[in-house]
Amino acid sequence: MIGRLLGGRYRILNVLGAGNFGQTYLAEDLHRPAQAQCVVKHLKPASPDPQFLPIARNLFAREAQTLERLGHHNQIPRLLAYFEEAAEFYLVQDYIPGYVLRSELGVGQPWTEEQVLRMLQDVLSILEFVHSCGVIHRDLKPDNLIRRQPDRHLVLIDFGAVKEMRVSLASGTLVGDGGTIAIGTPGYMPPEQAQGRPQPNSDLYALGIIAIQALTGRPPTQLQQDSQGRWIWQADISEGLGLILSRMVRYQFQERYQSATEVLQALQSLHQPPSLLQRFGQFLRKPITELRGKPESDLPLDLPAEPYGNSPSGATPTIPPTHPQLPRSGSFPPSAGGSSGQSPSQSARIFISHHSQSPEIDLARQFFNALTAAGHQPFMSEQSMQLGEGWAQRIDAELKGCDYFLLLLSAQSASSEMVLEEVRRIRQLQEERADHRPIILPIRVNFPLEAPLNYELRGYLHRLQQRFWQSPQDTPLLIQDVLDLLASTPLENTRQPTTGGTLPTVPPLLPDPNAPPLPVAEPELPEGQVNLASAFYIERPPIETRCGEAILQPGALIRIKAPRQMGKTSLMARILYRASQSGYHTVPLSLQLADAKVFTDLEKFLRWLCASVARRLGLENKLQDYWDDIFGSKYNCTAYFEEYLLPQIGQPLALGLDEVDRVFTYPDIASDFFGLLRAWHEEAKNREIWKNLRLVVVHATEVYIPLNTNQSPFNVGLPIELPEFEPAQVLELARRHGLAWQSAQVEDLMAMLGGHPYLVRLAFYHLSRGDVSLKKLLAEAPTEVGLFRDHLRGQWWHLQHYPELLSAFIQVAASSQPVRLDNTILFKLYSLGLIKLEGNEVRLRCNLYRQYFADQPFSVETMQQVNPLEFKQPSLN
């Protein structure tokens, strides 16, 4: 079907989904401006009976008329066309850019009450309209709600009436007005619907289950029901919302709300004054499961737990929180501890991270002045550093010493490598300290939640409450909120959560060809938007073809090696997408997002691996059932995959392990873990179940830890080493950016950058926008005012942290000939992308690095500490 033209105007681009009752495709409409994208649903009658076709045609027309009426609502896709071609039926609807709500519902990651209220009100307004049209959706679930970009409203798709038509057409058995097929999804489908008798409030039941799933962080398959059919669950929410949800999901439909309007009215009557315990959390977002102690028992919502302490009438019954609670809405309540201009009872140290452009720099200055006036100790590079002072050492010292990290996040800082490095350092400090300080306080400066932010930063920040600055009118309130927080919360009580063990479910990033390139690539491609996400992806033949073929082989193992920012993660994403197109389950895991504590011993690491894979697959965590202390952790991990994960999904699993270099630094677990991967790969040669596991292992450097040859995964499977771009590939990338370049311009650019994929892409982004000319770009490239300043500073900061790397790098940079280095040092410099290999020797990767580092103030004292007998002050000019 790919490439086929339907109805004389709809060209099929790729498959969005396929099932027993039809297929769904992404297409482009050749009759609309800019060939707008749309969704085509293909319904193929199964019966060859010639008497069946006219009846099927009538059914098709009737359901198309229903979709035509529903499409008048702004949050339901419009029906653009319906037609018959070669005795097969097609529906064409608006394409909704966004992602399914399931992406936001991570297992073990509860929503706040405010988020759930917004979701309920959004969906109820749609159901109010749908039911007024005499239609029942019949399959309301997270996969049928799309978070639309850019307004972030929910859009309702895939109506059960169309599903019923698909079943009828596919089975060759038509259902008349007197009968109804049981359409729906177990867990979200109420009992009367399962019996084929849906009611309008059957949709309200499904919506209530989605809300409970959001509040508990547990899908309905992990919840229990009592003997009366009541759902057993518990969350730290207001009593009013709890009662509303309880009524929405009652077993008997007669006992539920009878209309969406009734539920909306009940929600509007809720009033939730903030409690004193909510003072701390305007910036800090804690999962509900961490905000309260472990419940004594799970109780049905109709039987609330005993209130804690002397709760006033109507207050939320809750178990005493172990950490300060976050507010459901509003600002910090008035504080008795102090305010702006008054001497606080404690002086906090605040690191202000900001970009150098307005309005971010102006807001940073106002924060700096207000915090200083209040008796605190803010650090801001512009205000706090002296001319000639070593910025890398000072920045690191201030990060180590701060209590709070005030992150001003804008479109500019979001693509900054230095901001990413600062947040990485803060996270490292949090993991090392019992109090998990410094606390991150994110403020988005004209930067909405749906704006492009790299995968790693989204993983760090998406579980934190984030504030928004949209105009100077917001500044006084934000400053006061921060001052109240600092004055009212003793430093010894501040605490910020880590990821809680398993990897966080990172919200997907919608591709935007107009957005700047990000320093960290996405580990998976967004469903239905592969072409858009690949607009600037340059293939390096035959690598992509070989990988696409290899991942389909039983027990496949693909090893991708290249320095940072060379395209490893992007290639992994495309391999996993190829697997998903063949019906495989796919799980990408970035070890960069894992907490340091999981690497402390093999048992903890392998339990983390099992739990993270299960979470990404949407499966219940059953470690307790399969983990036996009598056996070793490797045996238990193998049993978990062999006896639970792989049989449960019933299809091959493509598991992508990104940033496995991180394991190299933990030798106590490295040899056992990599030996386990090798053992699984070998098992696939003899056992059917292990043929279903396909591994993609991504790393930035050679393996510099000792591994037994027969137990290493790095000498088997398909090895892939990504090269730099060649001139023809750079020229193609220029063309995709709309630049009519010639070979001479490519040569000039590559003389400075080489074929570094990220740097070349960054250059073309700004050249295509007219931000800078090629001549100016090249002249300023190795300077502090150039386009690559942020990247270069990030590399310099890396070297400052590791004197042994800095010493070796100076040696390479000072030489015009290839240099031989110790293997461990060589591999680490290679992983940073600073050098390239020539046999057993190395050279500097590009002139950009040579020219920039020639002007850096290297410390003679530092070099002498590394090698005091042999050190000589090099000249880099």
C-alpha positions in Angstrom: 0.0 0.0 0.0 2.9 2.4 0.6 3.0 4.9 -2.3 -0.4 3.9 -3.6 -2.8 6.6 -4.7 -6.4 6.2 -3.4 -9.4 8.1 -4.6 -7.2 10.0 -7.1 -5.8 12.2 -4.4 -4.6 10.4 -1.2 -1.1 9.0 -1.4 -0.2 6.5 1.3 2.9 7.4 3.2 3.2 4.7 5.9 1.2 2.4 8.2 -0.1 3.9 11.5 -1.8 0.7 12.7 -3.2 -2.6 11.7 -5.6 -5.0 13.3 -8.1 -7.8 12.6 -10.7 -5.4 11.2 -8.7 -3.1 8.9 -5.6 -0.9 8.5 -4.9 2.7 9.2 -2.5 4.7 7.1 -0.9 8.2 7.1 -1.4 9.8 3.8 -0.9 13.1 2.0 -3.8 14.9 0.2 -2.5 16.0 -3.2 -5.5 18.3 -3.7 -4.8 20.4 -0.6 -2.2 23.1 0.0 1.2 21.8 0.9 -0.1 18.3 0.5 -1.6 18.3 4.0 -1.4 15.0 5.8 -4.5 13.0 6.7 -5.5 9.5 8.1 -6.9 6.9 5.8 -8.8 3.9 7.3 -9.1 0.9 5.1 -12.1 -1.4 5.6 -12.1 -4.6 3.5 -15.3 -6.8 3.4 -14.6 -10.4 4.0 -17.6 -12.0 2.5 -17.5 -12.8 -1.3 -21.3 -13.0 -1.3 -22.6 -10.5 -4.0 -25.7 -9.8 -1.8 -23.4 -8.7 1.0 -21.8 -5.7 -0.8 -25.0 -3.5 -1.1 -25.8 -4.0 2.6 -22.2 -3.3 3.6 -22.3 -0.2 1.4 -25.4 1.1 3.3 -23.7 0.4 6.6 -20.6 2.2 5.6 -22.6 5.3 4.4 -24.5 5.3 7.7 -21.5 5.3 9.8 -19.8 7.9 7.7 -22.7 10.2 8.3 -22.3 9.7 12.0 -18.6 10.7 11.8 -19.6 13.7 9.7 -21.8 14.9 12.5 -19.2 14.2 15.2 -16.5 16.1 13.3 -18.2 19.4 14.0 -16.6 19.3 17.5 -13.1 20.8 17.6 -11.8 17.8 19.6 -12.9 15.1 17.2 -11.2 14.5 13.9 -13.2 15.8 10.9 -14.4 13.3 8.2 -12.7 14.6 5.0 -14.0 11.9 2.6 -15.4 8.4 2.4 -15.4 6.3 -0.8 -15.4 2.9 -2.2 -12.7 1.5 -4.5 -12.5 -2.0 -5.9 -15.2 -3.2 -3.5 -13.2 -1.9 -0.5 -14.1 1.0 1.7 -12.0 4.0 2.9 -12.6 6.7 5.5 -10.4 9.8 5.4 -10.1 12.0 8.5 -8.0 14.9 9.8 -4.5 13.9 10.9 -4.0 15.0 14.5 -0.4 15.9 15.4 0.4 14.7 18.9 0.7 11.6 20.9 -1.6 9.2 22.7 -2.5 9.8 26.3 -1.0 6.4 27.2 2.4 8.0 26.8 1.7 10.2 29.8 0.4 7.4 32.0 3.7 5.8 33.2 3.3 2.8 35.6 4.2 4.0 39.1 4.1 7.7 38.1 0.8 9.2 39.5 -0.6 12.5 38.3 -1.5 15.4 40.6 -5.1 16.0 41.3 -4.9 19.3 39.3 -3.8 17.4 36.2 -6.6 14.8 36.5 -9.2 17.5 36.9 -8.0 19.2 33.7 -8.1 15.9 31.9 -11.6 15.1 33.1 -13.0 18.5 32.2 -11.4 18.3 28.7 -12.8 14.8 27.9 -16.2 15.4 29.5 -16.8 18.4 27.3 -16.3 16.1 24.3 -18.5 13.3 25.7 -21.2 15.9 26.3 -21.3 16.7 22.6 -21.0 13.1 21.5 -23.9 11.9 23.7 -26.0 14.8 22.5 -25.6 13.4 19.0 -27.0 10.1 20.1 -23.6 8.3 19.9 -21.8 6.2 22.5 -18.0 6.0 22.0 -17.8 2.5 23.5 -14.0 2.3 23.5 -12.7 5.2 25.6 -9.2 4.4 26.7 -5.8 6.2 26.8 -4.9 4.9 23.3 -7.9 6.6 21.9 -7.2 10.0 23.3 -4.5 12.1 21.5 -2.7 15.0 23.2 -2.9 17.5 20.3 -0.1 19.9 19.6 0.4 22.7 20.0 -2.7 23.5 22.2 -2.4 20.3 24.3 -6.1 19.6 24.3 -7.3 16.0 24.1 -8.8 14.7 20.9 -11.1 11.7 20.9 -10.6 9.1 18.1 -11.6 5.6 17.0 -15.3 5.5 17.8 -16.8 2.1 18.6 -19.5 2.5 16.0 -16.8 2.4 13.3 -15.2 -0.6 15.1 -18.6 -2.4 14.9 -18.7 -1.6 11.2 -15.2 -3.0 10.8 -16.1 -6.2 12.7 -19.2 -6.6 10.5 -17.3 -6.0 7.2 -14.4 -8.2 8.3 -16.5 -11.1 9.5 -19.1 -10.9 6.7 -21.9 -10.8 9.4 -24.0 -7.7 9.7 -25.6 -6.6 12.9 -29.0 -5.1 12.7 -30.6 -2.4 14.8 -31.7 -5.0 17.3 -28.2 -6.3 18.2 -25.0 -4.9 19.3 -21.5 -6.3 19.2 -19.5 -6.1 22.5 -16.9 -3.5 21.5 -14.4 -2.2 24.1 -11.2 -2.9 26.0 -11.1 -5.0 29.1 -10.5 -2.9 32.2 -12.1 0.2 30.7 -15.3 -1.6 29.6 -18.2 -1.7 32.1 -20.2 -4.9 32.6 -23.3 -3.8 30.7 -21.1 -3.0 27.7 -19.4 -6.4 27.8 -22.9 -7.9 27.6 -23.6 -5.9 24.4 -25.9 -3.3 26.0 -23.8 -0.1 26.3 -25.3 3.1 27.9 -24.1 6.7 27.5 -22.7 6.5 31.0 -20.6 3.5 29.9 -18.3 6.1 28.6 -18.3 7.9 32.0 -17.2 4.6 33.6 -14.2 4.3 31.2 -13.2 7.9 31.8 -13.4 7.3 35.6 -11.1 4.3 35.2 -8.6 6.4 33.2 -8.6 9.0 36.0 -8.0 6.4 38.7 -5.2 5.0 36.5 -3.6 8.5 36.3 -4.0 9.1 40.1 -2.6 5.7 41.2 0.0 5.1 38.5 -1.5 1.7 38.0 -3.4 0.4 34.9 -6.8 -1.3 35.6 -5.2 -4.7 35.1 -3.2 -4.1 38.3 -6.3 -2.9 40.3 -8.6 -5.2 42.2 -12.4 -5.3 42.7 -14.3 -6.4 45.8 -17.2 -8.9 45.8 -19.6 -6.1 44.9 -17.6 -5.1 41.8 -16.2 -1.9 43.4 -12.7 -0.9 42.4 -10.1 -1.1 45.2 -7.7 1.8 45.0 -6.3 4.6 47.1 -4.7 7.9 46.4 -4.0 11.2 48.2 -6.8 13.3 46.8 -9.6 15.5 48.0 -12.6 13.7 49.4 -14.8 15.4 46.8 -13.0 14.1 43.8 -12.8 10.7 45.4 -16.6 10.5 45.7 -17.1 11.7 42.1 -14.8 9.1 40.7 -16.4 6.4 42.9 -19.8 7.2 41.5 -18.4 7.3 37.9 -17.1 3.7 38.1 -20.0 2.0 40.0 -20.7 -1.5 38.9 -24.4 -0.9 38.2 -24.9 1.8 35.5 -28.2 2.9 37.2 -26.0 4.1 40.2 -23.6 6.2 38.1 -24.0 9.8 36.9 -26.4 9.7 34.0 -24.7 12.3 31.8 -21.4 14.1 31.2 -23.1 17.3 32.2 -23.8 16.0 35.7 -20.2 15.1 36.2 -19.0 18.5 35.0 -21.4 20.2 37.4 -20.1 18.0 40.3 -16.5 18.9 39.4 -17.2 22.6 39.3 -18.6 22.4 42.8 -15.3 21.2 44.2 -13.3 23.7 46.3 -9.8 22.8 47.5 -8.2 25.3 49.8 -4.4 24.7 50.1 -3.2 23.0 53.3 -0.2 24.2 55.3 1.7 21.1 54.2 1.6 22.3 50.6 3.9 25.3 51.3 7.0 23.6 49.9 5.9 22.1 46.7 5.1 24.9 44.1 8.2 23.8 42.3 8.6 20.2 43.5 6.5 17.5 42.1 6.4 14.3 44.2 4.6 11.1 43.0 1.6 10.4 45.2 3.1 7.1 46.2 6.0 8.9 47.7 4.1 11.8 49.3 2.4 9.4 51.7 3.5 6.5 53.8 2.7 3.0 52.7 -1.0 2.3 53.4 -1.8 -0.3 56.0 -4.2 -1.9 53.5 -5.9 -1.1 50.2 -9.5 -0.1 50.9 -12.4 0.5 48.5 -12.9 4.2 47.9 -16.4 4.0 49.4 -14.7 3.0 52.7 -12.1 5.9 53.2 -9.1 5.4 55.5 -9.1 7.1 58.9 -8.1 10.8 58.7 -4.7 11.6 60.0 -4.5 13.9 63.1 -7.2 16.4 63.7 -8.3 17.0 60.1 -11.1 19.5 59.7 -14.4 18.3 58.4 -14.2 17.6 54.7 -10.4 17.5 54.6 -8.7 14.8 52.6 -8.3 11.6 54.6 -4.6 10.8 54.2 -1.7 8.9 55.7 0.9 11.2 57.1 3.2 12.4 54.4 6.9 11.5 54.5 7.8 14.6 52.5 6.2 18.0 52.0 3.2 17.8 49.7 2.9 19.7 46.5 0.1 22.2 45.9 -2.8 21.4 43.7 -2.9 24.9 42.3 -2.1 28.5 43.1 0.9 30.1 44.6 2.7 29.6 47.9 0.5 30.5 50.9 1.6 33.5 53.0 4.7 32.6 55.1 5.5 33.6 58.6 9.1 32.8 58.0 10.1 35.9 56.1 9.6 37.8 52.8 11.4 40.0 50.4 13.6 42.6 51.9 13.6 40.9 55.3 16.5 39.0 56.9 15.6 35.3 56.6 16.1 32.8 59.4 18.5 31.0 57.1 20.7 32.0 54.2 20.5 29.7 51.2 22.9 29.5 48.3 21.2 29.6 44.9 22.8 28.9 41.6 21.0 30.8 38.8 21.3 29.0 35.5 20.5 31.2 32.5 21.1 32.1 28.9 22.7 35.4 27.9 19.8 36.7 25.8 16.7 38.6 26.8 14.3 38.1 28.5 16.1 35.3 30.3 19.1 37.4 31.3 16.9 40.2 32.6 14.9 37.8 34.7 18.1 36.3 36.1 19.3 39.7 37.1 16.0 40.5 38.9 16.2 37.2 40.8 19.8 37.9 41.7 19.0 41.3 43.1 15.9 40.1 45.0 17.7 37.1 46.5 20.7 39.3 47.6 18.4 41.8 49.2 16.7 39.1 51.1 20.0 37.9 52.6 20.6 34.9 50.4 23.7 34.1 48.4 22.8 33.8 44.7 25.4 33.0 42.1 25.1 34.3 38.6 28.1 34.1 36.2 27.6 37.7 34.9 27.4 39.2 38.4 29.6 36.9 40.5 32.7 36.1 38.4 35.8 38.2 38.1 37.6 39.0 34.8 40.2 36.3 34.1 38.7 33.8 36.6 38.7 30.2 35.5 35.0 29.8 34.7 35.0 26.0 34.6 36.4 25.6 38.1 34.2 28.3 39.5 31.0 26.9 38.0 31.8 23.5 39.4 32.6 24.9 42.9 29.3 26.9 42.9 27.3 23.8 41.8 28.8 21.7 44.6 28.0 24.4 47.2 24.5 25.5 46.2 21.3 24.5 48.0 19.0 25.3 45.1 19.5 25.3 41.4 17.2 27.9 39.8 16.9 26.8 36.2 15.6 29.4 33.7 14.6 27.4 30.7 14.1 29.1 27.4 14.3 28.1 23.7 18.0 29.1 23.8 19.0 27.3 27.0 16.9 24.2 26.1 19.3 23.4 23.3 22.4 24.3 25.3 25.0 21.6 26.0 26.2 23.6 29.1 22.7 23.6 30.6 22.6 19.9 30.1 26.0 19.4 31.7 24.9 21.6 34.7 21.8 19.5 35.2 23.8 16.3 34.9 26.1 17.6 37.6 23.2 18.6 39.9 21.7 15.1 39.5 25.0 13.5 40.3 25.3 15.6 43.5 21.7 14.7 44.4 22.6 11.0 44.1 25.7 11.4 46.2 24.0 13.2 49.1 21.5 11.8 51.7 19.4 15.0 51.5 19.3 14.9 47.7 20.4 18.5 47.4 20.7 20.8 45.4 17.0 21.2 44.7 16.1 22.0 41.1 13.6 24.9 40.7 12.6 25.0 37.0 11.0 28.1 35.4 10.1 28.0 31.8 10.7 31.4 30.2 8.3 31.7 27.2 8.9 28.0 26.8 5.7 25.9 26.9 5.7 22.2 28.0 5.3 21.0 24.4 8.4 23.0 23.2 11.3 20.9 22.0 13.6 19.8 24.9 16.1 17.0 24.5 15.3 13.5 25.8 17.7 13.6 28.7 16.5 16.9 30.1 12.9 15.8 29.7 13.8 12.7 31.7 15.3 14.7 34.5 12.7 17.5 34.7 9.3 16.1 33.7 8.5 14.8 37.2 9.1 18.2 38.7 6.5 21.0 39.1 7.6 23.7 36.7 6.6 27.3 36.8 6.0 29.6 33.7 7.1 33.1 32.9 5.3 34.7 30.0 5.7 38.4 30.5 7.3 40.9 33.0 4.0 40.9 34.8 4.8 37.4 36.1 8.2 38.4 37.5 7.1 39.8 41.0 4.9 36.7 41.7 7.7 34.2 40.7 10.3 36.0 42.8 8.0 36.2 45.8 7.2 32.5 45.4 10.9 31.6 45.5 11.5 33.9 48.5 8.6 32.4 50.4 9.9 28.9 49.7 13.4 29.7 50.9 12.0 31.5 54.0 9.5 28.9 55.0 11.3 25.6 54.4 14.3 24.7 56.6 17.3 23.5 54.5 17.6 20.3 56.5 14.0 19.4 55.4 14.4 20.0 51.7 14.4 16.9 49.6 13.9 16.1 45.9 13.0 12.7 44.6 15.2 10.7 42.3 13.5 8.5 39.7 12.6 5.9 42.3 14.4 3.0 40.7 13.0 2.2 37.3 13.5 4.5 34.4 10.9 7.4 34.2 8.5 7.3 31.3 9.7 10.3 29.3 7.0 12.2 27.5 7.4 11.9 23.7 8.8 14.8 21.7 6.9 15.8 18.6 9.2 16.4 15.6 9.5 20.0 14.4 11.6 20.7 11.4 11.8 24.3 12.4 13.3 23.6 15.9 17.0 23.8 16.5 18.9 20.5 16.7 19.2 19.1 20.2 22.4 17.8 21.7 20.8 14.5 22.7 18.8 12.4 20.2 15.5 10.7 20.7 15.7 7.0 21.3 12.5 6.1 19.5 10.5 7.6 16.6 7.1 9.1 17.2 4.2 6.9 15.9 2.9 8.2 12.6 5.5 10.9 12.2 8.6 9.0 11.0 8.9 11.0 7.9 8.8 14.3 9.8 11.3 13.0 12.4 13.6 11.9 9.6 13.6 15.1 7.7 17.3 15.8 8.4 18.5 12.2 9.0 21.3 11.3 6.6 21.8 7.6 6.0 25.3 6.2 5.8 24.8 3.2 3.4 24.8 0.3 3.8 24.6 0.6 7.6 20.8 1.2 7.8 20.0 -1.6 5.4 22.2 -4.1 7.2 20.8 -3.2 10.6 17.2 -3.4 9.3 17.8 -6.9 8.0 19.7 -8.0 11.1 17.1 -7.0 13.7 14.6 -9.4 12.0 16.9 -12.4 12.6 16.2 -14.7 15.6 18.4 -13.8 18.6 19.9 -10.8 16.8 22.6 -8.7 18.5 23.6 -5.4 16.9 26.5 -3.4 18.4 26.7 0.3 17.5 29.8 2.2 18.4 30.7 5.9 17.7 31.7 9.0 19.7 29.0 11.2 21.2 26.7 13.2 18.9 27.6 11.0 15.9 24.1 9.6 15.4 24.2 6.3 17.4 20.9 6.9 19.2 19.2 8.1 16.0 20.3 4.9 14.3 19.0 2.8 17.2 15.6 4.5 17.0 15.3 3.6 13.4 16.3 0.0 14.0 13.6 -0.3 16.7 11.1 1.4 14.4 11.9 -1.2 11.7 11.3 -3.9 14.3 7.9 -2.3 15.3 6.8 -2.3 11.7 7.2 -6.1 11.7 5.0 -6.4 14.7 7.7 -6.6 17.3 7.5 -5.0 20.8 10.3 -2.4 21.3 11.9 -1.0 24.4 14.6 1.6 24.4 16.5 2.1 27.7 19.0 4.9 28.2 21.3 4.0 31.0 22.1 7.7 31.3 18.8 8.3 33.0 19.3 5.5 35.6 20.1 6.6 39.2 23.6 5.9 40.3 22.3 3.7 43.1 21.2 1.0 40.7 24.8 0.4 39.7 26.0 -0.3 43.2 25.6 -4.0 43.0 24.6 -6.6 40.4 21.4 -7.7 42.2 20.0 -4.1 42.3 21.0 -3.4 38.7 19.4 -6.6 37.2 16.2 -6.0 39.2 16.2 -2.4 37.8 16.6 -3.8 34.3 13.7 -6.3 34.7 11.4 -3.7 36.2 12.2 -1.0 33.6 11.6 -3.4 30.7 8.3 -4.5 32.2 7.2 -0.9 32.7 7.9 0.0 29.1 5.9 -3.0 28.0 3.0 -2.0 30.2 3.3 -5.2 32.2 2.8 -5.6 36.0 6.0 -5.8 38.1 6.2 -9.4 39.2 9.7 -9.5 40.6 8.4 -10.9 43.8 7.0 -13.9 42.0 10.1 -14.7 40.0 13.0 -13.6 42.1 14.2 -16.3 44.5 17.0 -15.5 46.9 18.2 -19.1 46.8 19.4 -18.5 43.2 21.8 -15.9 42.0 20.7 -12.6 40.4 21.8 -13.6 36.9 19.7 -16.8 37.1 16.7 -14.8 38.5 17.0 -12.1 35.8 17.2 -14.8 33.1 14.1 -16.5 34.5 12.2 -13.2 34.6 12.7 -12.8 30.9 12.3 -16.5 30.0 9.3 -17.3 32.1 7.4 -14.0 32.3 8.4 -11.1 29.9 8.9 -13.0 26.7 6.0 -15.4 27.0 3.7 -12.6 28.2 4.1 -10.4 25.1 4.0 -13.3 22.7 6.0 -11.5 20.0 9.7 -10.8 19.5 11.1 -8.0 21.7 13.7 -5.6 20.3 15.5 -4.2 23.4 17.7 -1.1 22.8 20.3 -0.4 25.4 21.7 3.1 25.0 24.7 4.6 26.8 26.0 1.2 28.0 29.4 3.0 28.5 28.1 3.9 31.9 28.4 0.3 33.0 32.1 0.3 32.1 32.8 2.5 35.1 31.3 -0.1 37.5 33.6 -3.1 37.1 31.9 -4.9 39.9 28.8 -5.4 37.7 30.2 -4.9 34.2 31.6 -8.4 33.5 28.6 -10.2 34.9 26.1 -8.0 33.1 27.8 -8.2 29.7 28.4 -11.9 30.2 24.6 -12.2 30.7 23.9 -10.5 27.4 26.3 -12.8 25.7 24.6 -15.9 27.3 21.2 -14.7 26.1 22.5 -14.3 22.6 24.0 -17.8 22.7 20.7 -19.3 24.1 18.9 -18.1 20.9 20.9 -20.7 18.9 19.2 -23.5 20.7 16.0 -22.4 22.3 12.9 -20.9 20.7 12.0 -18.5 23.5 15.3 -16.7 23.3 15.1 -16.3 19.6 12.4 -13.6 20.4 14.9 -11.4 22.1 16.7 -9.0 19.7 19.4 -6.8 21.3 20.8 -3.4 20.2 23.7 -2.3 22.3 25.0 1.3 21.9 28.2 2.6 23.3 30.6 5.5 22.6 34.0 3.9 23.0 35.9 0.7 22.9 35.5 -1.7 25.8 38.4 -0.8 28.1 37.5 -3.2 30.9 38.8 -6.8 31.0 36.1 -9.3 29.7 36.5 -13.0 29.0 36.5 -13.5 25.2 33.9 -16.2 25.5 31.6 -14.1 27.8 31.7 -10.8 25.9 28.9 -9.5 23.7 31.3 -7.2 22.0 32.9 -9.8 19.7 29.7 -11.4 18.4 26.7 -10.2 16.4 26.7 -7.3 13.9 29.3 -4.6 14.6 28.5 -1.1 13.4 30.9 1.8 13.7 29.4 5.0 12.5 31.7 7.2 10.4 31.7 11.0 10.0 29.7 12.5 7.1 31.4 12.5 3.7 31.3 15.6 1.5 28.4 14.2 -0.6 26.3 13.6 2.6 27.1 17.1 3.8 26.0 18.5 0.5 22.7 16.5 0.7 22.1 17.9 4.2 22.6 21.4 2.9 20.0 20.7 0.2 17.5 19.5 2.8 18.0 22.8 4.6 17.1 24.7 1.3 20.7 25.8 0.7 22.0 25.7 -2.9 25.6 25.0 -2.0 28.5 24.0 -4.2 31.3 21.6 -3.4 33.6 24.5 -2.5 31.4 25.7 0.3 31.2 22.1 1.7 35.0 22.0 1.7 35.2 25.2 3.6 32.8 24.1 6.2 34.4 20.6 6.6 37.8 22.2 6.9 36.6 23.6 10.2 34.2 20.9 11.4 35.2 17.8 9.6 32.1 15.6 9.0 30.8 15.9 12.6 27.1 15.2 12.2 25.8 17.3 15.1 28.0 20.3 14.4 27.3 20.3 10.7 23.5 20.0 11.4 23.8 22.9 13.8 25.6 25.0 11.3 23.1 24.4 8.5 20.2 25.2 10.9 21.5 28.7 11.5 22.7 29.2 8.0 19.3 28.3 6.5 17.6 30.7 8.9 19.9 33.6 7.9 21.2 34.0 11.4 24.8 34.1 10.1 26.8 33.9 6.9 29.2 31.1 6.2 32.1 33.6 6.3 31.1 34.9 9.7 30.4 31.4 11.0 33.8 30.2 10.1 35.6 33.3 11.4 33.8 33.1 14.8 33.6 29.3 15.1 36.5 28.7 17.6 35.7 31.8 19.7 33.5 32.6 22.7 31.1 34.5 20.5 30.8 31.8 17.9 27.9 29.5 17.1 29.7 26.5 18.7 30.6 28.3 22.0 28.2 26.2 24.0 29.5 22.9 22.6 33.1 23.9 23.0 32.6 25.0 26.6 30.9 21.6 27.3 34.0 19.8 26.0 36.3 22.0 28.0 34.3 21.4 31.2 34.6 17.6 30.6 38.4 17.9 30.4 38.6 20.1 33.5 37.0 17.3 35.5 39.5 14.7 34.5 43.1 16.0 34.7 44.5 12.8 33.1 42.3 13.4 30.0 43.3 17.0 29.9 47.0 16.2 30.0 46.7 13.7 27.1 44.5 16.0 25.1 47.1 18.8 25.4 49.6 16.4 24.0 47.5 15.6 21.0 46.4 19.2 20.4 50.0 20.4 20.4 51.2 17.8 17.9 50.9 18.0 14.1 51.6 14.3 13.9 49.6 11.3 15.2 50.1 10.6 18.9 50.1 7.3 20.8 48.2 7.3 24.1 47.4 4.8 26.9 44.4 2.8 25.8 42.1 3.8 28.6 42.8 7.5 28.1 42.5 7.1 24.3 39.1 5.4 24.5 37.7 8.1 26.8 38.9 11.0 24.6 37.4 9.1 21.6 34.1 8.8 23.3 33.9 12.5 23.8 34.5 12.9 20.1 37.6 15.0 20.6 40.0 12.7 18.7 39.9 10.3 15.8 41.8 7.1 15.4 44.6 6.4 12.9 45.6 2.8 13.5 47.0 2.7 17.1 47.5 6.5 17.1 45.2 9.5 17.3 44.7 12.9 15.9 42.6 15.9 16.9 39.1 15.4 15.3 38.8 18.8 13.6 40.3 22.3 13.4 37.5 23.7 15.5 39.0 22.0 18.5 42.6 22.9 17.7 41.9 26.6 17.3 39.6 26.9 20.3 41.8 25.0 22.8 44.9 26.9 21.6 43.5 29.9 23.5 42.5 28.2 26.7 44.5 28.8 30.0 45.9 25.4 30.8 47.1 25.0 34.4 50.8 24.1 34.7 50.2 23.0 38.3 47.4 20.6 37.2 49.6 19.1 34.6 52.6 18.6 36.9 50.3 16.8 39.4 49.3 14.4 36.7 52.9 13.6 35.6 55.4 15.8 37.5 58.6 14.3 36.0 57.7 14.3 32.3 55.4 17.3 32.0 56.5 20.2 29.7 54.4 23.2 29.0 53.1 22.6 25.4 52.4 25.2 22.8 49.2 24.8 21.0 49.7 27.6 18.4 
